[in-house]
Amino acid sequence: MTDSSSDEAKDGSPVSRSDKQIEKRRTFLRSSFKVILCLLPIWFFVSYGCGILFRDWLDQNFPSVGNAPFGFWMAQQGSIICFVLILITYAVLMNRLDRKYSSDEGE
């Protein structure tokens, strides 16, 4: 278990394996928070914005879906469909992050 010269911190001091693991976990958490912070505004806009705030505007400026005005449809069905798509996107992105940051865990 000897450290090689590549296992040095920016200041030149040796870095232990636990320091590398801690940094790797921090990077993973930062990346996962970025994913969450990118998806939350989309969820908010679709569920709150399209369903409540912009419902009248959507009714006037978009075509009807079946017999329902578009704003009503977004409040009832569109936000649910978008939420499911956000969940799928979140699962795919987090699986990528898990593979990226857990691939070196055995070392």
C-alpha positions as CSV (number, residue, x, y, z in Angstrom):
1,M,0.0,0.0,0.0
2,T,2.6,2.6,-1.0
3,D,1.5,5.8,-2.4
4,S,2.8,6.7,-5.9
5,S,3.9,10.2,-6.9
6,S,0.6,10.7,-8.6
7,D,-1.2,10.5,-5.2
8,E,-0.2,14.0,-4.1
9,A,-2.4,17.0,-3.2
10,K,-2.0,20.3,-4.9
11,D,0.4,21.4,-2.2
12,G,2.6,18.4,-2.7
13,S,1.6,16.5,0.4
14,P,0.6,12.9,0.1
15,V,-3.1,12.1,-0.3
16,S,-4.5,9.1,1.4
17,R,-7.1,6.8,-0.2
18,S,-9.7,8.1,2.2
19,D,-9.1,11.7,1.1
20,K,-9.6,10.6,-2.5
21,Q,-12.8,8.8,-1.6
22,I,-14.1,11.8,0.3
23,E,-13.3,14.1,-2.7
24,K,-15.0,11.6,-5.0
25,R,-18.1,11.5,-2.9
26,R,-18.2,15.3,-2.8
27,T,-17.9,15.5,-6.6
28,F,-20.7,12.9,-6.9
29,L,-22.9,14.9,-4.5
30,R,-22.2,18.1,-6.4
31,S,-23.1,16.4,-9.7
32,S,-26.3,14.9,-8.3
33,F,-27.4,18.3,-6.9
34,K,-26.8,19.8,-10.4
35,V,-29.1,17.2,-11.9
36,I,-31.7,17.9,-9.2
37,L,-31.4,21.7,-9.6
38,C,-31.8,21.4,-13.4
39,L,-34.9,19.2,-13.2
40,L,-36.7,21.1,-10.3
41,P,-37.3,24.3,-12.3
42,I,-38.8,22.3,-15.2
43,W,-41.1,20.5,-12.8
44,F,-42.1,23.8,-11.1
45,F,-42.8,25.5,-14.5
46,V,-44.9,22.7,-15.8
47,S,-46.9,21.9,-12.7
48,Y,-47.3,25.4,-11.2
49,G,-46.7,27.6,-14.2
50,C,-48.6,25.8,-16.9
51,G,-51.3,24.4,-14.6
52,I,-52.1,27.5,-12.6
53,L,-50.3,30.7,-13.6
54,F,-50.5,30.5,-17.4
55,R,-53.6,28.4,-17.7
56,D,-55.8,31.2,-19.2
57,W,-53.0,32.3,-21.6
58,L,-52.6,28.6,-22.7
59,D,-56.3,28.3,-23.2
60,Q,-56.3,31.3,-25.5
61,N,-53.1,30.7,-27.5
62,F,-52.9,26.9,-27.9
63,P,-55.3,24.5,-29.6
64,S,-57.7,22.4,-27.6
65,V,-56.7,18.8,-26.7
66,G,-59.9,16.8,-27.5
67,N,-62.7,18.8,-26.0
68,A,-60.6,20.4,-23.2
69,P,-58.8,23.7,-23.5
70,F,-55.0,23.3,-23.5
71,G,-54.5,25.0,-20.1
72,F,-57.0,22.7,-18.4
73,W,-55.4,19.7,-20.1
74,M,-51.9,20.8,-18.9
75,A,-53.2,21.1,-15.4
76,Q,-54.9,17.7,-15.5
77,Q,-52.8,15.4,-17.7
78,G,-49.8,17.3,-19.2
79,S,-48.2,17.9,-15.8
80,I,-48.5,14.3,-14.9
81,I,-46.9,13.2,-18.2
82,C,-44.1,15.7,-17.8
83,F,-43.5,14.5,-14.2
84,V,-43.1,10.9,-15.4
85,L,-40.7,12.1,-18.1
86,I,-38.7,14.0,-15.4
87,L,-38.6,10.9,-13.3
88,I,-37.2,8.8,-16.2
89,T,-34.7,11.5,-17.0
90,Y,-33.6,11.6,-13.4
91,A,-33.2,7.8,-13.3
92,V,-31.1,7.8,-16.5
93,L,-28.9,10.7,-15.4
94,M,-28.3,9.3,-11.9
95,N,-27.5,5.8,-13.2
96,R,-24.8,7.5,-15.4
97,L,-23.4,9.3,-12.4
98,D,-23.5,6.1,-10.3
99,R,-21.6,4.2,-13.0
100,K,-19.1,7.1,-13.4
101,Y,-18.3,7.4,-9.7
102,S,-18.6,3.8,-8.5
103,S,-16.5,2.3,-11.3
104,D,-13.3,3.1,-9.3
105,E,-14.6,2.1,-5.9
106,G,-12.9,-1.3,-5.9
107,E,-9.5,0.3,-6.2
